[in-house]
Amino acid sequence: MAKRIMIAVVGAGIGSLAGLLASFLGAGNVALIVGAAIGAAIPLLALGPPGK
């Protein structure tokens, strides 16, 4: 479970960096939040349910 939380935190960081780029290009500050949310969700969805 701790590994999944770490992956979500790292994904949120990478997503927020992508959102920062989008914000710099004119998308606004909402891009930071959306990028972080998407970056945290994608790795968890790709891993599937825990307990395999």
PQR file with spaces between the fields and no chain letter, atoms N, CA, C, O and H, PARSE charges and radii, in Angstrom:
ATOM       1  N    MET     1       0.819   -1.191    0.000 -0.4000 1.5000
ATOM       2  CA   MET     1       0.000    0.000    0.000 -0.0000 2.0000
ATOM       3  C    MET     1       0.865    1.257    0.000  0.5500 1.7000
ATOM       4  O    MET     1       0.536    2.241   -0.663 -0.5500 1.4000
ATOM       5  N    ALA     2       1.960    1.225    0.737 -0.4000 1.5000
ATOM       6  CA   ALA     2       2.841    2.392    0.794 -0.0000 2.0000
ATOM       7  C    ALA     2       3.464    2.677   -0.570  0.5500 1.7000
ATOM       8  O    ALA     2       3.678    3.835   -0.929 -0.5500 1.4000
ATOM       9  H    ALA     2       2.227    0.426    1.275  0.4000 1.0000
ATOM      10  N    LYS     3       3.754    1.620   -1.329 -0.4000 1.5000
ATOM      11  CA   LYS     3       4.331    1.832   -2.660 -0.0000 2.0000
ATOM      12  C    LYS     3       3.342    2.541   -3.574  0.5500 1.7000
ATOM      13  O    LYS     3       3.731    3.385   -4.382 -0.5500 1.4000
ATOM      14  H    LYS     3       3.580    0.679   -1.037  0.4000 1.0000
ATOM      15  N    ARG     4       2.063    2.200   -3.449 -0.4000 1.5000
ATOM      16  CA   ARG     4       1.047    2.848   -4.277 -0.0000 2.0000
ATOM      17  C    ARG     4       0.913    4.322   -3.921  0.5500 1.7000
ATOM      18  O    ARG     4       0.718    5.160   -4.801 -0.5500 1.4000
ATOM      19  H    ARG     4       1.747    1.514   -2.793  0.4000 1.0000
ATOM      20  N    ILE     5       1.017    4.638   -2.646 -0.4000 1.5000
ATOM      21  CA   ILE     5       0.937    6.041   -2.231 -0.0000 2.0000
ATOM      22  C    ILE     5       2.136    6.809   -2.767  0.5500 1.7000
ATOM      23  O    ILE     5       1.999    7.940   -3.233 -0.5500 1.4000
ATOM      24  H    ILE     5       1.176    3.958   -1.931  0.4000 1.0000
ATOM      25  N    MET     6       3.315    6.190   -2.700 -0.4000 1.5000
ATOM      26  CA   MET     6       4.511    6.855   -3.232 -0.0000 2.0000
ATOM      27  C    MET     6       4.396    7.069   -4.736  0.5500 1.7000
ATOM      28  O    MET     6       4.798    8.115   -5.245 -0.5500 1.4000
ATOM      29  H    MET     6       3.426    5.271   -2.322  0.4000 1.0000
ATOM      30  N    ILE     7       3.855    6.096   -5.445 -0.4000 1.5000
ATOM      31  CA   ILE     7       3.681    6.233   -6.888 -0.0000 2.0000
ATOM      32  C    ILE     7       2.694    7.350   -7.193  0.5500 1.7000
ATOM      33  O    ILE     7       2.895    8.114   -8.138 -0.5500 1.4000
ATOM      34  H    ILE     7       3.528    5.246   -5.031  0.4000 1.0000
ATOM      35  N    ALA     8       1.623    7.454   -6.398 -0.4000 1.5000
ATOM      36  CA   ALA     8       0.646    8.517   -6.610 -0.0000 2.0000
ATOM      37  C    ALA     8       1.265    9.892   -6.357  0.5500 1.7000
ATOM      38  O    ALA     8       0.985   10.842   -7.088 -0.5500 1.4000
ATOM      39  H    ALA     8       1.459    6.835   -5.630  0.4000 1.0000
ATOM      40  N    VAL     9       2.104   10.000   -5.325 -0.4000 1.5000
ATOM      41  CA   VAL     9       2.743   11.287   -5.020 -0.0000 2.0000
ATOM      42  C    VAL     9       3.715   11.682   -6.128  0.5500 1.7000
ATOM      43  O    VAL     9       3.748   12.841   -6.543 -0.5500 1.4000
ATOM      44  H    VAL     9       2.331    9.229   -4.731  0.4000 1.0000
ATOM      45  N    VAL    10       4.494   10.737   -6.598 -0.4000 1.5000
ATOM      46  CA   VAL    10       5.439   11.033   -7.685 -0.0000 2.0000
ATOM      47  C    VAL    10       4.673   11.378   -8.962  0.5500 1.7000
ATOM      48  O    VAL    10       5.052   12.301   -9.683 -0.5500 1.4000
ATOM      49  H    VAL    10       4.467    9.796   -6.261  0.4000 1.0000
ATOM      50  N    GLY    11       3.607   10.645   -9.240 -0.4000 1.5000
ATOM      51  CA   GLY    11       2.785   10.949  -10.420 -0.0000 2.0000
ATOM      52  C    GLY    11       2.154   12.326  -10.330  0.5500 1.7000
ATOM      53  O    GLY    11       2.065   13.040  -11.329 -0.5500 1.4000
ATOM      54  H    GLY    11       3.300    9.896   -8.654  0.4000 1.0000
ATOM      55  N    ALA    12       1.713   12.704   -9.128 -0.4000 1.5000
ATOM      56  CA   ALA    12       1.141   14.038   -8.948 -0.0000 2.0000
ATOM      57  C    ALA    12       2.200   15.114   -9.173  0.5500 1.7000
ATOM      58  O    ALA    12       1.906   16.169   -9.734 -0.5500 1.4000
ATOM      59  H    ALA    12       1.786   12.125   -8.316  0.4000 1.0000
ATOM      60  N    GLY    13       3.420   14.851   -8.740 -0.4000 1.5000
ATOM      61  CA   GLY    13       4.504   15.818   -8.974 -0.0000 2.0000
ATOM      62  C    GLY    13       4.818   15.976  -10.442  0.5500 1.7000
ATOM      63  O    GLY    13       4.995   17.093  -10.928 -0.5500 1.4000
ATOM      64  H    GLY    13       3.659   13.994   -8.284  0.4000 1.0000
ATOM      65  N    ILE    14       4.887   14.873  -11.147 -0.4000 1.5000
ATOM      66  CA   ILE    14       5.167   14.939  -12.579 -0.0000 2.0000
ATOM      67  C    ILE    14       4.004   15.592  -13.319  0.5500 1.7000
ATOM      68  O    ILE    14       4.210   16.377  -14.245 -0.5500 1.4000
ATOM      69  H    ILE    14       4.743   13.966  -10.752  0.4000 1.0000
ATOM      70  N    GLY    15       2.789   15.266  -12.908 -0.4000 1.5000
ATOM      71  CA   GLY    15       1.619   15.889  -13.528 -0.0000 2.0000
ATOM      72  C    GLY    15       1.544   17.374  -13.272  0.5500 1.7000
ATOM      73  O    GLY    15       1.128   18.138  -14.142 -0.5500 1.4000
ATOM      74  H    GLY    15       2.621   14.629  -12.156  0.4000 1.0000
ATOM      75  N    SER    16       1.945   17.792  -12.082 -0.4000 1.5000
ATOM      76  CA   SER    16       1.918   19.225  -11.807 -0.0000 2.0000
ATOM      77  C    SER    16       2.995   19.955  -12.605  0.5500 1.7000
ATOM      78  O    SER    16       2.814   21.118  -12.966 -0.5500 1.4000
ATOM      79  H    SER    16       2.284   17.172  -11.374  0.4000 1.0000
ATOM      80  N    LEU    17       4.105   19.291  -12.881 -0.4000 1.5000
ATOM      81  CA   LEU    17       5.110   19.907  -13.769 -0.0000 2.0000
ATOM      82  C    LEU    17       4.570   20.066  -15.181  0.5500 1.7000
ATOM      83  O    LEU    17       4.822   21.077  -15.837 -0.5500 1.4000
ATOM      84  H    LEU    17       4.252   18.346  -12.588  0.4000 1.0000
ATOM      85  N    ALA    18       3.835   19.077  -15.644 -0.4000 1.5000
ATOM      86  CA   ALA    18       3.203   19.206  -16.960 -0.0000 2.0000
ATOM      87  C    ALA    18       2.146   20.306  -16.923  0.5500 1.7000
ATOM      88  O    ALA    18       1.985   21.049  -17.892 -0.5500 1.4000
ATOM      89  H    ALA    18       3.631   18.256  -15.111  0.4000 1.0000
ATOM      90  N    GLY    19       1.424   20.411  -15.803 -0.4000 1.5000
ATOM      91  CA   GLY    19       0.449   21.484  -15.655 -0.0000 2.0000
ATOM      92  C    GLY    19       1.107   22.850  -15.592  0.5500 1.7000
ATOM      93  O    GLY    19       0.544   23.838  -16.063 -0.5500 1.4000
ATOM      94  H    GLY    19       1.554   19.808  -15.017  0.4000 1.0000
ATOM      95  N    LEU    20       2.291   22.906  -15.015 -0.4000 1.5000
ATOM      96  CA   LEU    20       3.031   24.166  -14.977 -0.0000 2.0000
ATOM      97  C    LEU    20       3.400   24.615  -16.378  0.5500 1.7000
ATOM      98  O    LEU    20       3.333   25.803  -16.692 -0.5500 1.4000
ATOM      99  H    LEU    20       2.748   22.104  -14.632  0.4000 1.0000
ATOM     100  N    LEU    21       3.785   23.676  -17.214 -0.4000 1.5000
ATOM     101  CA   LEU    21       4.065   24.005  -18.610 -0.0000 2.0000
ATOM     102  C    LEU    21       2.808   24.515  -19.299  0.5500 1.7000
ATOM     103  O    LEU    21       2.858   25.504  -20.030 -0.5500 1.4000
ATOM     104  H    LEU    21       3.840   22.711  -16.959  0.4000 1.0000
ATOM     105  N    ALA    22       1.682   23.847  -19.069 -0.4000 1.5000
ATOM     106  CA   ALA    22       0.427   24.295  -19.675 -0.0000 2.0000
ATOM     107  C    ALA    22       0.025   25.662  -19.128  0.5500 1.7000
ATOM     108  O    ALA    22      -0.494   26.496  -19.870 -0.5500 1.4000
ATOM     109  H    ALA    22       1.642   23.043  -18.475  0.4000 1.0000
ATOM     110  N    SER    23       0.255   25.894  -17.857 -0.4000 1.5000
ATOM     111  CA   SER    23      -0.052   27.197  -17.268 -0.0000 2.0000
ATOM     112  C    SER    23       0.820   28.280  -17.879  0.5500 1.7000
ATOM     113  O    SER    23       0.354   29.391  -18.135 -0.5500 1.4000
ATOM     114  H    SER    23       0.676   25.217  -17.255  0.4000 1.0000
ATOM     115  N    PHE    24       2.074   27.959  -18.108 -0.4000 1.5000
ATOM     116  CA   PHE    24       2.990   28.915  -18.737 -0.0000 2.0000
ATOM     117  C    PHE    24       2.555   29.246  -20.159  0.5500 1.7000
ATOM     118  O    PHE    24       2.762   30.359  -20.641 -0.5500 1.4000
ATOM     119  H    PHE    24       2.452   27.057  -17.900  0.4000 1.0000
ATOM     120  N    LEU    25       1.950   28.262  -20.824 -0.4000 1.5000
ATOM     121  CA   LEU    25       1.511   28.473  -22.200 -0.0000 2.0000
ATOM     122  C    LEU    25       0.154   29.157  -22.282  0.5500 1.7000
ATOM     123  O    LEU    25      -0.334   29.430  -23.379 -0.5500 1.4000
ATOM     124  H    LEU    25       1.782   27.357  -20.433  0.4000 1.0000
ATOM     125  N    GLY    26      -0.470   29.442  -21.120 -0.4000 1.5000
ATOM     126  CA   GLY    26      -1.697   30.222  -21.133 -0.0000 2.0000
ATOM     127  C    GLY    26      -2.945   29.502  -20.678  0.5500 1.7000
ATOM     128  O    GLY    26      -4.040   30.048  -20.817 -0.5500 1.4000
ATOM     129  H    GLY    26      -0.073   29.220  -20.229  0.4000 1.0000
ATOM     130  N    ALA    27      -2.829   28.300  -20.142 -0.4000 1.5000
ATOM     131  CA   ALA    27      -4.017   27.551  -19.736 -0.0000 2.0000
ATOM     132  C    ALA    27      -4.551   27.986  -18.374  0.5500 1.7000
ATOM     133  O    ALA    27      -5.679   27.638  -18.024 -0.5500 1.4000
ATOM     134  H    ALA    27      -1.940   27.857  -20.029  0.4000 1.0000
ATOM     135  N    GLY    28      -3.788   28.720  -17.617 -0.4000 1.5000
ATOM     136  CA   GLY    28      -4.245   29.181  -16.312 -0.0000 2.0000
ATOM     137  C    GLY    28      -3.751   28.281  -15.192  0.5500 1.7000
ATOM     138  O    GLY    28      -3.159   27.228  -15.431 -0.5500 1.4000
ATOM     139  H    GLY    28      -2.872   29.002  -17.902  0.4000 1.0000
ATOM     140  N    ASN    29      -4.005   28.714  -13.974 -0.4000 1.5000
ATOM     141  CA   ASN    29      -3.524   27.968  -12.808 -0.0000 2.0000
ATOM     142  C    ASN    29      -4.292   26.674  -12.558  0.5500 1.7000
ATOM     143  O    ASN    29      -3.811   25.799  -11.837 -0.5500 1.4000
ATOM     144  H    ASN    29      -4.485   29.569  -13.780  0.4000 1.0000
ATOM     145  N    VAL    30      -5.466   26.545  -13.139 -0.4000 1.5000
ATOM     146  CA   VAL    30      -6.238   25.310  -12.985 -0.0000 2.0000
ATOM     147  C    VAL    30      -5.484   24.137  -13.604  0.5500 1.7000
ATOM     148  O    VAL    30      -5.669   22.990  -13.195 -0.5500 1.4000
ATOM     149  H    VAL    30      -5.856   27.256  -13.724  0.4000 1.0000
ATOM     150  N    ALA    31      -4.645   24.421  -14.578 -0.4000 1.5000
ATOM     151  CA   ALA    31      -3.874   23.364  -15.231 -0.0000 2.0000
ATOM     152  C    ALA    31      -2.950   22.663  -14.245  0.5500 1.7000
ATOM     153  O    ALA    31      -2.677   21.474  -14.407 -0.5500 1.4000
ATOM     154  H    ALA    31      -4.495   25.352  -14.910  0.4000 1.0000
ATOM     155  N    LEU    32      -2.463   23.363  -13.232 -0.4000 1.5000
ATOM     156  CA   LEU    32      -1.616   22.737  -12.218 -0.0000 2.0000
ATOM     157  C    LEU    32      -2.395   21.679  -11.440  0.5500 1.7000
ATOM     158  O    LEU    32      -1.903   20.572  -11.224 -0.5500 1.4000
ATOM     159  H    LEU    32      -2.685   24.329  -13.100  0.4000 1.0000
ATOM     160  N    ILE    33      -3.602   22.023  -11.024 -0.4000 1.5000
ATOM     161  CA   ILE    33      -4.420   21.101  -10.235 -0.0000 2.0000
ATOM     162  C    ILE    33      -4.867   19.920  -11.076  0.5500 1.7000
ATOM     163  O    ILE    33      -4.815   18.775  -10.626 -0.5500 1.4000
ATOM     164  H    ILE    33      -4.002   22.923  -11.199  0.4000 1.0000
ATOM     165  N    VAL    34      -5.302   20.193  -12.290 -0.4000 1.5000
ATOM     166  CA   VAL    34      -5.754   19.113  -13.177 -0.0000 2.0000
ATOM     167  C    VAL    34      -4.594   18.196  -13.533  0.5500 1.7000
ATOM     168  O    VAL    34      -4.756   16.976  -13.565 -0.5500 1.4000
ATOM     169  H    VAL    34      -5.344   21.122  -12.656  0.4000 1.0000
ATOM     170  N    GLY    35      -3.433   18.769  -13.800 -0.4000 1.5000
ATOM     171  CA   GLY    35      -2.256   17.945  -14.116 -0.0000 2.0000
ATOM     172  C    GLY    35      -1.860   17.064  -12.956  0.5500 1.7000
ATOM     173  O    GLY    35      -1.502   15.904  -13.155 -0.5500 1.4000
ATOM     174  H    GLY    35      -3.302   19.760  -13.774  0.4000 1.0000
ATOM     175  N    ALA    36      -1.918   17.597  -11.738 -0.4000 1.5000
ATOM     176  CA   ALA    36      -1.575   16.792  -10.567 -0.0000 2.0000
ATOM     177  C    ALA    36      -2.589   15.678  -10.353  0.5500 1.7000
ATOM     178  O    ALA    36      -2.206   14.556  -10.021 -0.5500 1.4000
ATOM     179  H    ALA    36      -2.209   18.540  -11.576  0.4000 1.0000
ATOM     180  N    ALA    37      -3.858   15.961  -10.533 -0.4000 1.5000
ATOM     181  CA   ALA    37      -4.892   14.934  -10.350 -0.0000 2.0000
ATOM     182  C    ALA    37      -4.759   13.824  -11.386  0.5500 1.7000
ATOM     183  O    ALA    37      -4.868   12.643  -11.058 -0.5500 1.4000
ATOM     184  H    ALA    37      -4.169   16.873  -10.802  0.4000 1.0000
ATOM     185  N    ILE    38      -4.526   14.203  -12.621 -0.4000 1.5000
ATOM     186  CA   ILE    38      -4.364   13.199  -13.676 -0.0000 2.0000
ATOM     187  C    ILE    38      -3.076   12.409  -13.465  0.5500 1.7000
ATOM     188  O    ILE    38      -3.052   11.192  -13.648 -0.5500 1.4000
ATOM     189  H    ILE    38      -4.437   15.163  -12.888  0.4000 1.0000
ATOM     190  N    GLY    39      -2.013   13.101  -13.082 -0.4000 1.5000
ATOM     191  CA   GLY    39      -0.743   12.414  -12.841 -0.0000 2.0000
ATOM     192  C    GLY    39      -0.807   11.434  -11.683  0.5500 1.7000
ATOM     193  O    GLY    39      -0.104   10.424  -11.694 -0.5500 1.4000
ATOM     194  H    GLY    39      -2.033   14.089  -12.933  0.4000 1.0000
ATOM     195  N    ALA    40      -1.633   11.710  -10.688 -0.4000 1.5000
ATOM     196  CA   ALA    40      -1.785   10.778   -9.569 -0.0000 2.0000
ATOM     197  C    ALA    40      -2.698    9.617   -9.928  0.5500 1.7000
ATOM     198  O    ALA    40      -2.497    8.507   -9.434 -0.5500 1.4000
ATOM     199  H    ALA    40      -2.204   12.531  -10.678  0.4000 1.0000
ATOM     200  N    ALA    41      -3.691    9.843  -10.770 -0.4000 1.5000
ATOM     201  CA   ALA    41      -4.682    8.813  -11.068 -0.0000 2.0000
ATOM     202  C    ALA    41      -4.208    7.800  -12.104  0.5500 1.7000
ATOM     203  O    ALA    41      -4.511    6.613  -11.983 -0.5500 1.4000
ATOM     204  H    ALA    41      -3.855   10.745  -11.171  0.4000 1.0000
ATOM     205  N    ILE    42      -3.482    8.239  -13.103 -0.4000 1.5000
ATOM     206  CA   ILE    42      -3.102    7.339  -14.204 -0.0000 2.0000
ATOM     207  C    ILE    42      -2.257    6.149  -13.736  0.5500 1.7000
ATOM     208  O    ILE    42      -2.556    5.019  -14.124 -0.5500 1.4000
ATOM     209  H    ILE    42      -3.235    9.203  -13.200  0.4000 1.0000
ATOM     210  N    PRO    43      -1.214    6.353  -12.920 -0.5600 1.5000
ATOM     211  CA   PRO    43      -0.442    5.169  -12.491  0.2800 2.0000
ATOM     212  C    PRO    43      -1.269    4.187  -11.659  0.5500 1.7000
ATOM     213  O    PRO    43      -1.091    2.974  -11.774 -0.5500 1.4000
ATOM     214  N    LEU    44      -2.166    4.703  -10.826 -0.4000 1.5000
ATOM     215  CA   LEU    44      -2.984    3.809  -10.007 -0.0000 2.0000
ATOM     216  C    LEU    44      -3.982    3.033  -10.858  0.5500 1.7000
ATOM     217  O    LEU    44      -4.266    1.868  -10.580 -0.5500 1.4000
ATOM     218  H    LEU    44      -2.311    5.688  -10.732  0.4000 1.0000
ATOM     219  N    LEU    45      -4.510    3.673  -11.884 -0.4000 1.5000
ATOM     220  CA   LEU    45      -5.417    2.968  -12.792 -0.0000 2.0000
ATOM     221  C    LEU    45      -4.669    1.944  -13.632  0.5500 1.7000
ATOM     222  O    LEU    45      -5.211    0.881  -13.936 -0.5500 1.4000
ATOM     223  H    LEU    45      -4.280    4.619  -12.110  0.4000 1.0000
ATOM     224  N    ALA    46      -3.446    2.246  -14.007 -0.4000 1.5000
ATOM     225  CA   ALA    46      -2.654    1.324  -14.820 -0.0000 2.0000
ATOM     226  C    ALA    46      -2.223    0.100  -14.023  0.5500 1.7000
ATOM     227  O    ALA    46      -2.078   -0.982  -14.593 -0.5500 1.4000
ATOM     228  H    ALA    46      -3.006    3.109  -13.760  0.4000 1.0000
ATOM     229  N    LEU    47      -2.015    0.247  -12.720 -0.4000 1.5000
ATOM     230  CA   LEU    47      -1.583   -0.883  -11.889 -0.0000 2.0000
ATOM     231  C    LEU    47      -2.703   -1.874  -11.610  0.5500 1.7000
ATOM     232  O    LEU    47      -2.452   -3.054  -11.365 -0.5500 1.4000
ATOM     233  H    LEU    47      -2.133    1.126  -12.257  0.4000 1.0000
ATOM     234  N    GLY    48      -3.935   -1.390  -11.647 -0.4000 1.5000
ATOM     235  CA   GLY    48      -5.072   -2.265  -11.369 -0.0000 2.0000
ATOM     236  C    GLY    48      -5.330   -2.373   -9.877  0.5500 1.7000
ATOM     237  O    GLY    48      -4.715   -1.665   -9.080 -0.5500 1.4000
ATOM     238  H    GLY    48      -4.139   -0.431  -11.846  0.4000 1.0000
ATOM     239  N    PRO    49      -6.238   -3.258   -9.501 -0.5600 1.5000
ATOM     240  CA   PRO    49      -6.589   -3.386   -8.086  0.2800 2.0000
ATOM     241  C    PRO    49      -5.447   -3.996   -7.278  0.5500 1.7000
ATOM     242  O    PRO    49      -4.700   -4.836   -7.780 -0.5500 1.4000
ATOM     243  N    PRO    50      -5.319   -3.572   -6.033 -0.5600 1.5000
ATOM     244  CA   PRO    50      -4.248   -4.136   -5.183  0.2800 2.0000
ATOM     245  C    PRO    50      -4.556   -5.573   -4.774  0.5500 1.7000
ATOM     246  O    PRO    50      -5.709   -6.004   -4.806 -0.5500 1.4000
ATOM     247  N    GLY    51      -3.534   -6.293   -4.396 -0.4000 1.5000
ATOM     248  CA   GLY    51      -3.706   -7.647   -3.894 -0.0000 2.0000
ATOM     249  C    GLY    51      -3.649   -8.744   -4.928  0.5500 1.7000
ATOM     250  O    GLY    51      -4.259   -9.798   -4.750 -0.5500 1.4000
ATOM     251  H    GLY    51      -2.598   -5.942   -4.370  0.4000 1.0000
ATOM     252  N    LYS    52      -2.933   -8.514   -5.995 -0.4000 1.5000
ATOM     253  CA   LYS    52      -2.807   -9.572   -7.011 -0.0000 2.0000
ATOM     254  C    LYS    52      -1.926  -10.683   -6.526  0.5500 1.7000
ATOM     255  O    LYS    52      -1.707  -11.656   -7.246 -0.5500 1.4000
ATOM     256  H    LYS    52      -2.437   -7.657   -6.140  0.4000 1.0000
